[in-house]
Amino acid sequence: MAIDHNVKKSWRKIIAPYERPSLKRSIWQIVNTFVPFFVLWYTAYWSLSVSYWLALIPAVLAAGLLVRIFIIFHDCCHGAFFANRTANEVLGTIAGILTCCPYHQWHRSHSVHHATSGNLDRRGMGDIWTLTVEEYLALPRLKRLAYRMYRNPLIMSVLGPTYVFLIEYRFNRKGARMKERLNTYIINLGIAAVAGLLCWTIGWQAFLLVQGPIFLLSSLAGFWLYYVQHQFEGTYFEKGDKWDHLSAALSGSSFYKLPKVLHWFTGNIGFHHIHHLSPRVPNYYLDRVQKENTMFQDVAPITILSSLKSLNFRIWDENRKKLMGFGYIKHFLIARKANERPTCTSDKSSE
């Protein structure tokens, strides 16, 4: 998508009024998200005495609400949910216990993601591991295999999120400051306390039967949202000297057009191009920014059906400026070999 010069000049002024959170709307979102989550969790537990299949119904809905809780956590990390910084940290830590995600650690890595998304020279923190074709071909065989395994949909969508949320996030990153370290310890203690209390009161089997599908479904949904936000047909990657923030937001972040009920459960994060323009806009204003400003409506939406194409994307081709599948590498090698082959000229052609 070509970014109009007038958009580049005026977007900051247009989006600024939406960056002020509403205390009333934020509190209401807490009520209509956290309260039904706990009610549905208990309903799923109660339903176990009737049928496990019956218990899955409230568990699925609770998983959707856990995704919404994560979006609230996400807004708190950006300082967008409340005007008060301490309020964001407190609510973010509580939501972090429920989502198994350390507040300060994730705040830092996600800030780096926003500052570097789509920049080929600044990959590696808070993003999906994406290699260019040339980078992939330069790897030794074992590292190519590791990359192929990483990009496998099963590993990325099930094993990957499970490892990240249950194991990786339990440890502090190298170089973390004391405040960040303490927050990770608090999150870990909170998770252990909540899980331990529930196992003691209802039994570990019942706890796993309820929390297991909630965790797996919410992490799968969360991963998929994160994946299609930047790994989609027509996305944007550039070298550092050509990269710019506005293009990365409007061209490298998707507008995932979902049914209204799914936008509610996912906290409007489908309007990801707006979110990357300004992460200080609360989730409940993202759709308004899109609807009330025609300059942001030129972004082509992706739908649930069209987003399935993203499953085939594995690697970035710098020549075509497109994400490609692994099958493309064979064609790339054939074309490169043909271009490198010396051209034999006949006497006739030389005349």
N, C-alpha and C positions, 0 to 999 in steps of 0.2 A: 504493500500500500504506500503510495507516494504521499508524504505529509505536506499539506499546503502551508505556505509561508505564513499566512495569517493565523493559522492554527498554532504554529510555533510561537507566535508573538503573544497570543491572547489567552491560551489555555490556563495559565497560572492564575490570571485575574478572574476567569470564569469559575474555576473550580474552588477557589478559596472560601466562598460562603458556605459550602457544604462540609467544610472541615471542622465546624463547630458542633460537637456532640450535644445531643439533647438528653438531659438527666432523666426526664420523664420517659422518653422512649427507651433509654438504656435500662432503666429499672424494670419497665414493662417487659423488655426482652428477657431479662433475668427470670422474671416470674413465669413467663409463658414458655420458657425452655427448661430451666432446672426443675421446677415443680412437676411438670408432666413426666420428665425423665425419671425422677425418683418414684412417682406413682406407677409408671409402666414397669420399672424394675421390680417393684414389689408385686405387681400383677403377674409378671412372668414367673416369679417365685411361687406365688399362690397357685398358679395354673399347673405347676408341676405335679400337684396332688391329683389332678384330673387327667392330664395328658401332656407329654413333652411337646407334641406337635401343636397343641393349643398354646403352650407357653412361648412358642416361637413367634406367634403373632405380636404380642406386646414387646418381645425382644427385638424384633425387626424395627418397630417404631422407636424403641428406645435407642437403637443404633443410629437412626436418623437424627434423633435429638442430640446424641453424643457428637455427631458431626457439627451440628449447630453450636454446641458448647465449645467445640474447638475453634469455630469461627469467632466466638466471643473472646476466647483466649488469644486468638490471632489479633483481634482488634486491640486488646489490652497491650499486647507486645508493641504495637505501633503507637500507643498512646492515644488511640482514637475512640475508645469506648467511653471513657470519662475524661473530663477536663483536668481532673486532679491526678497527678502522677502516682501518688500512693494508693489511691483507689484502684487504678489500673493494675498495680503490682499485687495488691491483695486479692482481687478477683481473679487475676491471671494465675496466681499461685494455686488458688482453690480449683480453678478449671484445669490447671496443669496436673493436679492430683487425679482428677477424674479421667483425664485423657492420657495420663502417663507421660507427660511432656514437661521438661524443666523450663520454667519461665525465662530466666535470664539467659540461659544457654541458647534457647531457641530464638529469643529476641535478637541476640547478636548475629547468629548465623543467617537469620531471615533478613536482617538489615543488609548484610553483605549481598544476599541474593537480589534484593531490590536495586542495589547499586551496580550490580554486574550482570544482570540477566540479559542474555543474548550477546554478551561480549566474549568473543573467542579467546581473547588474551587474559581473561580473568575468570576462568571456570574453576570449579572445585569445592565451593562451599555453598550449601543450601540449594543445590540444583540437581537435575538429573544428569548423570554422567553421559556426555555426548561427545563423541570423537568425530573428527573430519575423516574423509576417506583416506587422505594422505597419512594422517596420524595413525589410523588403524593399520594400514599397510606397513608402516614403519615399526610396528610392535613385533616382538618375538612371538612365536606360536602360542606359548602358554598364556601370555597376556591377551592375545586375541581371543583365546578360548574363555578367559575370565570375563572379557567384555561381552562376548556373546552370551555367556551365562547370566551376566548382570542384566542384559537387555531382554532376556526371556520373560514373556508376560507372566508366567506362573511365579517365577522368582521375584520379579519386580512388584507384583500386586499382592502376593500372599506371604512368601517367606521374608521378603525385604522389609515390609512394614512391621511384621511381627518382631523381627530382629531389632529394628531401629527403636521401636517404642518400648519393648520389654527389656532389652539388653543394653543397646548402645546409649540410650538416654539415661541410664542409671549411673553413668560415669561422667566426670567432668572432663572437658577438653583440656588439652595441654596448653598451659599459659593462662588458664582462667583465673580471674581475680577472686578475692575472698568472698565478695558479695555474691558472685555467680556460683561459687562452690557451695556456700551456705544454702543458697536457694535450691540447688540440686539435692542436697542432703535433706532439706525440709520436704521437698516433693517426694523423695524416696521414703522417708519416714511416714508421710501422710498416706502413701499408697499401701505401705505395709500395715499401717494401723487400720485403714478401712477394710482391706482384704482380710486381715486377721480377725477383726471384730465380726465380719460377716461369716467367716468360716466357723467361728466359735458359736455364733447364734443360730445359723441355719445349716451348718455342716459344709465341709469343703466340696462335697459332690454337688450339692444344690448350687453353691456359689459358682462353680465352674460351668454347670449346665446353663446358668442364666448369663453370667458375665462372658463366657466363652464366645457364643455367637454375637453378642453385642460388640465385643472387642473386634472380632474378625470382620464382621460386616462393616463396622464404622471405619476400620483401618483400610479395608478394601475400597470403600467409597471415597475416603479421604485421599488415598493414593491416586485413584483414577482422576479425581478433580485436579490434583496437583500436576499429574502427568499431562492431561490435555490442555492445561493452561499455557504450556509452552511447547509441547510436542504435537504440533498439528500442521496440516497442509497450509503452506503459505507463511509459516512462522519466520522469525527474523534472527539471524546471527551475523555479526560483522566483527572484523578486527578492531582493535582498540582505537586506531586513528580515524576510523570511519563510523564507529559506534556512536549513537546519541540516545539520550534518555527517552525522548518523545517517540522516536521510531521504535525503540525497544518495547515501550508500553503499548502503543496503538497497533503495531504490526507483529510484535513478538509475544503478546499476551492475548489470549483468546477471549472472544465474547461467546460464551457457552450458553446458547439459548435453550433453556429448560422449561418444562411445564411450571406453572406458577407455584404449585405445591412443593416442587423440588427446589425452586429458588428459595422458598421459605426455609426448608430444612437445611439448605446449604448456605444460609445467610447471604444470599446474593453474590457469592464469590464467583459465580459464572460471569459477572460483569468485571472480569479480571483486568481488562484493558483500562478501565476506569480506576481500579484499585492500584495498578502500577503507575498511573499518572500521579496519583496522590494517595499514599497509604494512610494518610490522616483522615480520610473520609470514612465515617462509620459505615458498617455494612448495610444499615437500614436506609442510607441515602444513596447507595451506589446506583440503584435503578432510576432514581430521580435525576441524577446527573445525566444519565443516558437519555431519558425521555424529554428532559427540558432543554437540551442543548443539541441542536441538529449537527453541529460540527463533530460530535462524537458518534454519530449514527452511520457513518460511512464504513465502519469496521464490519466486514462480512461475518455474520454469525456462523458458528458451527452447531449442529444439532446432535442429538443422541446418536442418530443413524450415521451421520457423516463423521462423527468423532471416532467411530469404530475403525476408520482408516488408520488412525494413529497407532494401532497395534502393529502395523507393518513398518513403521518408521524406526530406524535403528541408527542411522549414521548421516552426517551432514556433508553434502557435496558443495564445496566452495565455488565450483565453476557454474553449476546450475542454480545455486542459492536455494537448495531444496533438501528436505529430509528424504532419505531413500532407505530401502530395505537392504539386507545383506546380499540379496541376489544381484543388486546393481554392481557390486564390486567386480564380479566376473566380467561384465560388459565394460566396466571402466578399465580393467587391465587389458582387455582385447583392444580397446580404442587407443590406449596409451602405447601399446606395443606397435600398432599400425602407424601411429604418428612418429615413433622413433625409428621405424624401419627406413633405411636409405632408399631414396627414389632412383630407380634405374632409368636413365633417359636413352632412348634409341637415337641412331644417327639422324633419322628422319625428324624427330622432335627437336633435335639440336639445331637443325637447319632453320 
